[in-house]
Amino acid sequence: MSLKCEKDTKLNAAKVDCDAKAAEKKLKGTAKNSFTKKCFTDESK
């Protein structure tokens, strides 16, 4: 697997994980967007 594919897979997994956490917290609208953006940034480091 190429480095780009490996990175894309990790980023996709982080996005899915963050979306699941937001759903678990029952976040909607701006709160959900803010939470997922911060979560994604934190997990993709």
mmCIF file as Biopython writes it, N, C-alpha, C and O atoms, coordinates in Angstrom:
data_model
#
loop_
_atom_site.group_PDB
_atom_site.id
_atom_site.type_symbol
_atom_site.label_atom_id
_atom_site.label_alt_id
_atom_site.label_comp_id
_atom_site.label_asym_id
_atom_site.label_entity_id
_atom_site.label_seq_id
_atom_site.pdbx_PDB_ins_code
_atom_site.Cartn_x
_atom_site.Cartn_y
_atom_site.Cartn_z
_atom_site.occupancy
_atom_site.B_iso_or_equiv
_atom_site.auth_seq_id
_atom_site.auth_asym_id
_atom_site.pdbx_PDB_model_num
ATOM 1   N N  . MET A ? 1  ? 0.853   -1.171 0.000  1.0 0.0 1  A 1 
ATOM 2   C CA . MET A ? 1  ? 0.000   0.000  0.000  1.0 0.0 1  A 1 
ATOM 3   C C  . MET A ? 1  ? 0.899   1.233  0.000  1.0 0.0 1  A 1 
ATOM 4   O O  . MET A ? 1  ? 1.891   1.290  0.726  1.0 0.0 1  A 1 
ATOM 5   N N  . SER A ? 2  ? 0.545   2.205  -0.810 1.0 0.0 2  A 1 
ATOM 6   C CA . SER A ? 2  ? 1.359   3.415  -0.887 1.0 0.0 2  A 1 
ATOM 7   C C  . SER A ? 2  ? 1.155   4.276  0.353  1.0 0.0 2  A 1 
ATOM 8   O O  . SER A ? 2  ? 0.168   4.124  1.073  1.0 0.0 2  A 1 
ATOM 9   N N  . LEU A ? 3  ? 2.082   5.164  0.588  1.0 0.0 3  A 1 
ATOM 10  C CA . LEU A ? 3  ? 2.016   6.044  1.749  1.0 0.0 3  A 1 
ATOM 11  C C  . LEU A ? 3  ? 0.765   6.912  1.716  1.0 0.0 3  A 1 
ATOM 12  O O  . LEU A ? 3  ? 0.140   7.147  2.750  1.0 0.0 3  A 1 
ATOM 13  N N  . LYS A ? 4  ? 0.399   7.390  0.515  1.0 0.0 4  A 1 
ATOM 14  C CA . LYS A ? 4  ? -0.795  8.222  0.395  1.0 0.0 4  A 1 
ATOM 15  C C  . LYS A ? 4  ? -2.050  7.431  0.762  1.0 0.0 4  A 1 
ATOM 16  O O  . LYS A ? 4  ? -2.913  7.937  1.478  1.0 0.0 4  A 1 
ATOM 17  N N  . CYS A ? 5  ? -2.153  6.220  0.287  1.0 0.0 5  A 1 
ATOM 18  C CA . CYS A ? 5  ? -3.318  5.388  0.589  1.0 0.0 5  A 1 
ATOM 19  C C  . CYS A ? 5  ? -3.401  5.100  2.088  1.0 0.0 5  A 1 
ATOM 20  O O  . CYS A ? 5  ? -4.479  5.112  2.681  1.0 0.0 5  A 1 
ATOM 21  N N  . GLU A ? 6  ? -2.246  4.842  2.678  1.0 0.0 6  A 1 
ATOM 22  C CA . GLU A ? 6  ? -2.208  4.559  4.111  1.0 0.0 6  A 1 
ATOM 23  C C  . GLU A ? 6  ? -2.676  5.780  4.905  1.0 0.0 6  A 1 
ATOM 24  O O  . GLU A ? 6  ? -3.431  5.648  5.868  1.0 0.0 6  A 1 
ATOM 25  N N  . LYS A ? 7  ? -2.224  6.970  4.496  1.0 0.0 7  A 1 
ATOM 26  C CA . LYS A ? 7  ? -2.619  8.207  5.175  1.0 0.0 7  A 1 
ATOM 27  C C  . LYS A ? 7  ? -4.110  8.457  4.979  1.0 0.0 7  A 1 
ATOM 28  O O  . LYS A ? 7  ? -4.802  8.819  5.930  1.0 0.0 7  A 1 
ATOM 29  N N  . ASP A ? 8  ? -4.618  8.269  3.756  1.0 0.0 8  A 1 
ATOM 30  C CA . ASP A ? 8  ? -6.039  8.460  3.483  1.0 0.0 8  A 1 
ATOM 31  C C  . ASP A ? 8  ? -6.885  7.521  4.333  1.0 0.0 8  A 1 
ATOM 32  O O  . ASP A ? 8  ? -7.938  7.919  4.829  1.0 0.0 8  A 1 
ATOM 33  N N  . THR A ? 9  ? -6.442  6.290  4.506  1.0 0.0 9  A 1 
ATOM 34  C CA . THR A ? 9  ? -7.169  5.317  5.314  1.0 0.0 9  A 1 
ATOM 35  C C  . THR A ? 9  ? -7.233  5.772  6.763  1.0 0.0 9  A 1 
ATOM 36  O O  . THR A ? 9  ? -8.283  5.677  7.398  1.0 0.0 9  A 1 
ATOM 37  N N  . LYS A ? 10 ? -6.116  6.268  7.291  1.0 0.0 10 A 1 
ATOM 38  C CA . LYS A ? 10 ? -6.095  6.752  8.681  1.0 0.0 10 A 1 
ATOM 39  C C  . LYS A ? 10 ? -6.998  7.960  8.849  1.0 0.0 10 A 1 
ATOM 40  O O  . LYS A ? 10 ? -7.719  8.063  9.842  1.0 0.0 10 A 1 
ATOM 41  N N  . LEU A ? 11 ? -6.968  8.884  7.881  1.0 0.0 11 A 1 
ATOM 42  C CA . LEU A ? 11 ? -7.805  10.074 7.973  1.0 0.0 11 A 1 
ATOM 43  C C  . LEU A ? 11 ? -9.285  9.709  7.887  1.0 0.0 11 A 1 
ATOM 44  O O  . LEU A ? 11 ? -10.108 10.282 8.601  1.0 0.0 11 A 1 
ATOM 45  N N  . ASN A ? 12 ? -9.625  8.765  7.024  1.0 0.0 12 A 1 
ATOM 46  C CA . ASN A ? 12 ? -11.007 8.322  6.905  1.0 0.0 12 A 1 
ATOM 47  C C  . ASN A ? 12 ? -11.466 7.659  8.204  1.0 0.0 12 A 1 
ATOM 48  O O  . ASN A ? 12 ? -12.592 7.882  8.650  1.0 0.0 12 A 1 
ATOM 49  N N  . ALA A ? 13 ? -10.604 6.851  8.810  1.0 0.0 13 A 1 
ATOM 50  C CA . ALA A ? 13 ? -10.948 6.203  10.073 1.0 0.0 13 A 1 
ATOM 51  C C  . ALA A ? 13 ? -11.155 7.250  11.167 1.0 0.0 13 A 1 
ATOM 52  O O  . ALA A ? 13 ? -12.059 7.109  11.990 1.0 0.0 13 A 1 
ATOM 53  N N  . ALA A ? 14 ? -10.332 8.294  11.184 1.0 0.0 14 A 1 
ATOM 54  C CA . ALA A ? 14 ? -10.480 9.362  12.174 1.0 0.0 14 A 1 
ATOM 55  C C  . ALA A ? 14 ? -11.810 10.083 11.978 1.0 0.0 14 A 1 
ATOM 56  O O  . ALA A ? 14 ? -12.489 10.408 12.953 1.0 0.0 14 A 1 
ATOM 57  N N  . LYS A ? 15 ? -12.185 10.336 10.723 1.0 0.0 15 A 1 
ATOM 58  C CA . LYS A ? 15 ? -13.451 11.021 10.442 1.0 0.0 15 A 1 
ATOM 59  C C  . LYS A ? 15 ? -14.640 10.174 10.894 1.0 0.0 15 A 1 
ATOM 60  O O  . LYS A ? 15 ? -15.574 10.687 11.511 1.0 0.0 15 A 1 
ATOM 61  N N  . VAL A ? 16 ? -14.603 8.905  10.590 1.0 0.0 16 A 1 
ATOM 62  C CA . VAL A ? 16 ? -15.691 8.006  10.985 1.0 0.0 16 A 1 
ATOM 63  C C  . VAL A ? 16 ? -15.789 7.941  12.507 1.0 0.0 16 A 1 
ATOM 64  O O  . VAL A ? 16 ? -16.885 7.972  13.066 1.0 0.0 16 A 1 
ATOM 65  N N  . ASP A ? 17 ? -14.634 7.850  13.176 1.0 0.0 17 A 1 
ATOM 66  C CA . ASP A ? 17 ? -14.609 7.787  14.634 1.0 0.0 17 A 1 
ATOM 67  C C  . ASP A ? 17 ? -15.180 9.074  15.240 1.0 0.0 17 A 1 
ATOM 68  O O  . ASP A ? 17 ? -15.968 9.021  16.184 1.0 0.0 17 A 1 
ATOM 69  N N  . CYS A ? 18 ? -14.788 10.208 14.706 1.0 0.0 18 A 1 
ATOM 70  C CA . CYS A ? 18 ? -15.275 11.495 15.220 1.0 0.0 18 A 1 
ATOM 71  C C  . CYS A ? 18 ? -16.780 11.649 14.980 1.0 0.0 18 A 1 
ATOM 72  O O  . CYS A ? 18 ? -17.497 12.146 15.848 1.0 0.0 18 A 1 
ATOM 73  N N  . ASP A ? 19 ? -17.250 11.232 13.827 1.0 0.0 19 A 1 
ATOM 74  C CA . ASP A ? 19 ? -18.692 11.291 13.543 1.0 0.0 19 A 1 
ATOM 75  C C  . ASP A ? 19 ? -19.463 10.405 14.517 1.0 0.0 19 A 1 
ATOM 76  O O  . ASP A ? 19 ? -20.544 10.775 14.973 1.0 0.0 19 A 1 
ATOM 77  N N  . ALA A ? 20 ? -18.912 9.242  14.833 1.0 0.0 20 A 1 
ATOM 78  C CA . ALA A ? 20 ? -19.564 8.328  15.783 1.0 0.0 20 A 1 
ATOM 79  C C  . ALA A ? 20 ? -19.610 8.936  17.176 1.0 0.0 20 A 1 
ATOM 80  O O  . ALA A ? 20 ? -20.623 8.834  17.869 1.0 0.0 20 A 1 
ATOM 81  N N  . LYS A ? 21 ? -18.516 9.566  17.588 1.0 0.0 21 A 1 
ATOM 82  C CA . LYS A ? 21 ? -18.478 10.212 18.912 1.0 0.0 21 A 1 
ATOM 83  C C  . LYS A ? 21 ? -19.497 11.346 18.988 1.0 0.0 21 A 1 
ATOM 84  O O  . LYS A ? 21 ? -20.163 11.510 20.009 1.0 0.0 21 A 1 
ATOM 85  N N  . ALA A ? 22 ? -19.624 12.130 17.916 1.0 0.0 22 A 1 
ATOM 86  C CA . ALA A ? 22 ? -20.600 13.225 17.877 1.0 0.0 22 A 1 
ATOM 87  C C  . ALA A ? 22 ? -22.024 12.680 17.966 1.0 0.0 22 A 1 
ATOM 88  O O  . ALA A ? 22 ? -22.864 13.249 18.663 1.0 0.0 22 A 1 
ATOM 89  N N  . ALA A ? 23 ? -22.295 11.591 17.272 1.0 0.0 23 A 1 
ATOM 90  C CA . ALA A ? 23 ? -23.620 10.970 17.311 1.0 0.0 23 A 1 
ATOM 91  C C  . ALA A ? 23 ? -23.920 10.436 18.710 1.0 0.0 23 A 1 
ATOM 92  O O  . ALA A ? 23 ? -25.040 10.551 19.208 1.0 0.0 23 A 1 
ATOM 93  N N  . GLU A ? 24 ? -22.901 9.854  19.330 1.0 0.0 24 A 1 
ATOM 94  C CA . GLU A ? 24 ? -23.057 9.321  20.688 1.0 0.0 24 A 1 
ATOM 95  C C  . GLU A ? 24 ? -23.417 10.434 21.670 1.0 0.0 24 A 1 
ATOM 96  O O  . GLU A ? 24 ? -24.204 10.231 22.594 1.0 0.0 24 A 1 
ATOM 97  N N  . LYS A ? 25 ? -22.830 11.616 21.455 1.0 0.0 25 A 1 
ATOM 98  C CA . LYS A ? 25 ? -23.101 12.772 22.318 1.0 0.0 25 A 1 
ATOM 99  C C  . LYS A ? 25 ? -24.375 13.507 21.895 1.0 0.0 25 A 1 
ATOM 100 O O  . LYS A ? 25 ? -24.774 14.482 22.532 1.0 0.0 25 A 1 
ATOM 101 N N  . LYS A ? 26 ? -25.010 13.036 20.818 1.0 0.0 26 A 1 
ATOM 102 C CA . LYS A ? 26 ? -26.246 13.609 20.279 1.0 0.0 26 A 1 
ATOM 103 C C  . LYS A ? 26 ? -26.081 15.085 19.917 1.0 0.0 26 A 1 
ATOM 104 O O  . LYS A ? 26 ? -26.958 15.906 20.184 1.0 0.0 26 A 1 
ATOM 105 N N  . LEU A ? 27 ? -24.939 15.404 19.303 1.0 0.0 27 A 1 
ATOM 106 C CA . LEU A ? 27 ? -24.676 16.775 18.882 1.0 0.0 27 A 1 
ATOM 107 C C  . LEU A ? 27 ? -25.350 17.047 17.542 1.0 0.0 27 A 1 
ATOM 108 O O  . LEU A ? 27 ? -25.464 16.157 16.700 1.0 0.0 27 A 1 
ATOM 109 N N  . LYS A ? 28 ? -25.788 18.273 17.358 1.0 0.0 28 A 1 
ATOM 110 C CA . LYS A ? 28 ? -26.464 18.690 16.123 1.0 0.0 28 A 1 
ATOM 111 C C  . LYS A ? 28 ? -25.897 20.023 15.660 1.0 0.0 28 A 1 
ATOM 112 O O  . LYS A ? 28 ? -25.380 20.797 16.466 1.0 0.0 28 A 1 
ATOM 113 N N  . GLY A ? 29 ? -25.993 20.287 14.381 1.0 0.0 29 A 1 
ATOM 114 C CA . GLY A ? 29 ? -25.654 21.577 13.804 1.0 0.0 29 A 1 
ATOM 115 C C  . GLY A ? 29 ? -24.244 22.055 14.085 1.0 0.0 29 A 1 
ATOM 116 O O  . GLY A ? 29 ? -23.272 21.320 13.907 1.0 0.0 29 A 1 
ATOM 117 N N  . THR A ? 30 ? -24.149 23.308 14.530 1.0 0.0 30 A 1 
ATOM 118 C CA . THR A ? 30 ? -22.858 23.951 14.753 1.0 0.0 30 A 1 
ATOM 119 C C  . THR A ? 30 ? -22.046 23.223 15.818 1.0 0.0 30 A 1 
ATOM 120 O O  . THR A ? 30 ? -20.827 23.106 15.687 1.0 0.0 30 A 1 
ATOM 121 N N  . ALA A ? 31 ? -22.687 22.739 16.850 1.0 0.0 31 A 1 
ATOM 122 C CA . ALA A ? 31 ? -21.977 22.024 17.919 1.0 0.0 31 A 1 
ATOM 123 C C  . ALA A ? 31 ? -21.325 20.763 17.360 1.0 0.0 31 A 1 
ATOM 124 O O  . ALA A ? 31 ? -20.187 20.440 17.701 1.0 0.0 31 A 1 
ATOM 125 N N  . LYS A ? 32 ? -22.054 20.051 16.498 1.0 0.0 32 A 1 
ATOM 126 C CA . LYS A ? 32 ? -21.507 18.842 15.876 1.0 0.0 32 A 1 
ATOM 127 C C  . LYS A ? 32 ? -20.332 19.182 14.965 1.0 0.0 32 A 1 
ATOM 128 O O  . LYS A ? 32 ? -19.299 18.514 14.999 1.0 0.0 32 A 1 
ATOM 129 N N  . ASN A ? 33 ? -20.494 20.227 14.150 1.0 0.0 33 A 1 
ATOM 130 C CA . ASN A ? 33 ? -19.422 20.629 13.235 1.0 0.0 33 A 1 
ATOM 131 C C  . ASN A ? 33 ? -18.167 21.021 14.001 1.0 0.0 33 A 1 
ATOM 132 O O  . ASN A ? 33 ? -17.062 20.620 13.636 1.0 0.0 33 A 1 
ATOM 133 N N  . SER A ? 34 ? -18.332 21.794 15.049 1.0 0.0 34 A 1 
ATOM 134 C CA . SER A ? 34 ? -17.198 22.240 15.856 1.0 0.0 34 A 1 
ATOM 135 C C  . SER A ? 34 ? -16.508 21.049 16.516 1.0 0.0 34 A 1 
ATOM 136 O O  . SER A ? 34 ? -15.281 20.948 16.505 1.0 0.0 34 A 1 
ATOM 137 N N  . PHE A ? 35 ? -17.304 20.151 17.088 1.0 0.0 35 A 1 
ATOM 138 C CA . PHE A ? 35 ? -16.752 18.975 17.758 1.0 0.0 35 A 1 
ATOM 139 C C  . PHE A ? 35 ? -16.000 18.078 16.786 1.0 0.0 35 A 1 
ATOM 140 O O  . PHE A ? 35 ? -14.881 17.653 17.073 1.0 0.0 35 A 1 
ATOM 141 N N  . THR A ? 36 ? -16.604 17.788 15.640 1.0 0.0 36 A 1 
ATOM 142 C CA . THR A ? 36 ? -15.960 16.878 14.691 1.0 0.0 36 A 1 
ATOM 143 C C  . THR A ? 36 ? -14.701 17.501 14.093 1.0 0.0 36 A 1 
ATOM 144 O O  . THR A ? 36 ? -13.724 16.796 13.837 1.0 0.0 36 A 1 
ATOM 145 N N  . LYS A ? 37 ? -14.715 18.810 13.868 1.0 0.0 37 A 1 
ATOM 146 C CA . LYS A ? 37 ? -13.532 19.485 13.331 1.0 0.0 37 A 1 
ATOM 147 C C  . LYS A ? 37 ? -12.370 19.381 14.320 1.0 0.0 37 A 1 
ATOM 148 O O  . LYS A ? 37 ? -11.251 19.050 13.928 1.0 0.0 37 A 1 
ATOM 149 N N  . LYS A ? 38 ? -12.631 19.663 15.602 1.0 0.0 38 A 1 
ATOM 150 C CA . LYS A ? 38 ? -11.580 19.586 16.616 1.0 0.0 38 A 1 
ATOM 151 C C  . LYS A ? 38 ? -11.121 18.137 16.795 1.0 0.0 38 A 1 
ATOM 152 O O  . LYS A ? 38 ? -9.923  17.868 16.882 1.0 0.0 38 A 1 
ATOM 153 N N  . CYS A ? 39 ? -12.055 17.227 16.848 1.0 0.0 39 A 1 
ATOM 154 C CA . CYS A ? 39 ? -11.741 15.803 17.010 1.0 0.0 39 A 1 
ATOM 155 C C  . CYS A ? 39 ? -10.876 15.324 15.846 1.0 0.0 39 A 1 
ATOM 156 O O  . CYS A ? 39 ? -9.869  14.649 16.061 1.0 0.0 39 A 1 
ATOM 157 N N  . PHE A ? 40 ? -11.253 15.662 14.638 1.0 0.0 40 A 1 
ATOM 158 C CA . PHE A ? 40 ? -10.521 15.244 13.439 1.0 0.0 40 A 1 
ATOM 159 C C  . PHE A ? 40 ? -9.104  15.800 13.454 1.0 0.0 40 A 1 
ATOM 160 O O  . PHE A ? 40 ? -8.145  15.100 13.131 1.0 0.0 40 A 1 
ATOM 161 N N  . THR A ? 41 ? -8.985  17.082 13.837 1.0 0.0 41 A 1 
ATOM 162 C CA . THR A ? 41 ? -7.658  17.715 13.924 1.0 0.0 41 A 1 
ATOM 163 C C  . THR A ? 41 ? -6.797  17.008 14.952 1.0 0.0 41 A 1 
ATOM 164 O O  . THR A ? 41 ? -5.626  16.726 14.701 1.0 0.0 41 A 1 
ATOM 165 N N  . ASP A ? 42 ? -7.372  16.722 16.108 1.0 0.0 42 A 1 
ATOM 166 C CA . ASP A ? 42 ? -6.626  16.039 17.173 1.0 0.0 42 A 1 
ATOM 167 C C  . ASP A ? 42 ? -6.200  14.639 16.774 1.0 0.0 42 A 1 
ATOM 168 O O  . ASP A ? 42 ? -5.073  14.229 17.054 1.0 0.0 42 A 1 
ATOM 169 N N  . GLU A ? 43 ? -7.086  13.905 16.125 1.0 0.0 43 A 1 
ATOM 170 C CA . GLU A ? 43 ? -6.792  12.509 15.761 1.0 0.0 43 A 1 
ATOM 171 C C  . GLU A ? 43 ? -5.882  12.371 14.550 1.0 0.0 43 A 1 
ATOM 172 O O  . GLU A ? 43 ? -5.243  11.335 14.367 1.0 0.0 43 A 1 
ATOM 173 N N  . SER A ? 44 ? -5.819  13.404 13.725 1.0 0.0 44 A 1 
ATOM 174 C CA . SER A ? 44 ? -4.979  13.296 12.525 1.0 0.0 44 A 1 
ATOM 175 C C  . SER A ? 44 ? -3.544  13.775 12.765 1.0 0.0 44 A 1 
ATOM 176 O O  . SER A ? 44 ? -2.736  13.808 11.837 1.0 0.0 44 A 1 
ATOM 177 N N  . LYS A ? 45 ? -3.236  14.137 13.986 1.0 0.0 45 A 1 
ATOM 178 C CA . LYS A ? 45 ? -1.858  14.566 14.313 1.0 0.0 45 A 1 
ATOM 179 C C  . LYS A ? 45 ? -0.954  13.385 14.475 1.0 0.0 45 A 1 
ATOM 180 O O  . LYS A ? 45 ? 0.235   13.551 14.750 1.0 0.0 45 A 1 
#
